[in-house]
Amino acid sequence: MLHSMTSEPEQQIGVGTQDAFQRLWTPHRMAYIQGENKPTGPGADDGCPFCSIPAKSDEDGLIIRRGEHVYAVLNLYPYNGGHLMVVPYRHVADYTDLTTAETAELAELTKQAMTALRTASGAHGFNIGMNQGGVAGAGIAAHLHQHVVPRWGGDTNFMPVVGHTKVLPQLLADTRDMLAQAWPAN
């Protein structure tokens, strides 16, 4: 059930002592925690989301740009607003297995992503990289994807440190539209 945003915190009667803290509920994170949409195996037919996303419309798939060999898509569980990934269409796990054309286009879309994020949101810097293999932190190790995470001076505050919560100021659909409009012409 959707709830409208109000300026007054909702008061609930129940167990617990009232305190001065407001709660930031992020129920969408439960899907990530429980592994929703995670592949069941290493193959392209094992439920790989990176293989199924290109069949969707740009809006439904949160795709910002489609190239010939790779595409740019927003991360459903972003570290920061505008966090996107550059992903080859081909189901390939290891960077060394990319073709020359895939490698070149992955690099080019990464450069374009940086330009779009600077234009659209004034990003001051970026974290760019890929985790190769589950032991290296890849959430979906069977399909290579490069993260492009925009950063701003002062973007880290107490919320992630103390509350293990990221506050994102914009809905993913709105972020996708903003970046698609700011993406540089080829």
MARDREN-761382 format. One record per residue (C-alpha): residue in three letters; y negated, x, z negated. Coordinates in steps of 0.25 Angstrom, whole numbers, plus 5000, padded with zeros to 4 digits. Example, Ala and Ser with C-alpha at 12.3 -4.5 7.8 and 13.67 -1.06 7.14 Angstrom:
2
ala501850494969;ser500450554971;
//
This chain:
186
met500050005000;leu498650055004;his497550054993;ser496050064997;met495250174991;thr494350134980;ser493350214972;glu493850164959;pro495250214954;glu496350114953;gln496650084938;gln498150064935;ile498750014922;gly499950094918;val500650204911;gly499750324909;thr498450364903;gln497250344911;asp496550484914;ala495350524922;phe496150564935;gln496150484948;arg497450494956;leu497450534970;trp498650464976;thr499350524988;pro500550444991;his500650495005;arg501150634999;met502450564994;ala502950565008;tyr502750715009;ile503350734995;gln504550654999;gly504750725012;glu504450605021;asn504550635036;lys505150765033;pro506250805043;thr507650785039;gly508050915046;pro507551025055;gly507750965069;ala506650885077;asp507450765075;asp507550775060;gly506250695058;cys505250805061;pro503950745059;phe503250855068;cys504250805079;ser503950655078;ile502450665076;pro502050695091;ala502750565095;lys501650485087;ser500250455091;asp499250565086;glu498650465076;asp500050425070;gly500550575070;leu499250635065;ile499250725077;ile497950785080;arg498250865093;arg499450875102;gly499650995110;glu500751025121;his501651095111;val501051065097;tyr500250965090;ala499250955078;val499550855067;leu499050825053;asn499850855041;leu500350725034;tyr500250805021;pro498950885023;tyr498551005014;asn497150975018;gly496450865027;gly496650905041;his497950985039;leu498650985052;met499851045058;val500151105072;val501551065076;pro502351105088;tyr503050985095;arg504351055096;his505151055084;val505151205080;ala505251265066;asp504851405068;tyr503551465073;thr504251575081;asp504951465089;leu503651405095;thr503451435110;thr502251515114;ala501651385119;glu501851315105;thr501351435098;ala500051435106;glu499751285105;leu500051285090;ala499051395088;glu498051325097;leu498151185090;thr498051265077;lys496651325082;gln496251185087;ala496651125073;met495751225066;thr494551185075;ala494851035073;leu494851045058;arg493651135058;thr492951035067;ala493450905060;ser493350945045;gly492651085044;ala493851155039;his493451295033;gly494851355035;phe496351335038;asn497751355033;ile498551365045;gly500051395045;met501551355046;asn502651355036;gln503951405043;gly505151355036;gly505351265024;val505351385014;ala503951415020;gly503451285016;ala503651205029;gly503751055026;ile504351035040;ala505051165043;ala505751125056;his504451095064;leu503451205064;his502051155061;gln500751235058;his499751185047;val498251185049;val497651155036;pro496051155035;arg495451205023;trp494051195017;gly493251275006;gly493651204993;asp494751114999;thr495651154988;asn495351084974;phe496051044962;met496850924969;pro497951014975;val497951114964;val498051014952;gly498450884958;his499350934970;thr498550834978;lys497750854991;val496550764993;leu496350735008;pro495050665012;gln495550605025;leu496750525031;leu497650595040;ala497350495052;asp495850525050;thr496050675049;arg496850665062;asp495750595070;met494750685065;leu495550815069;ala495950755082;gln494450725086;ala494050865081;trp495250935089;pro494651035099;ala494851005114;asn495951095120;
//
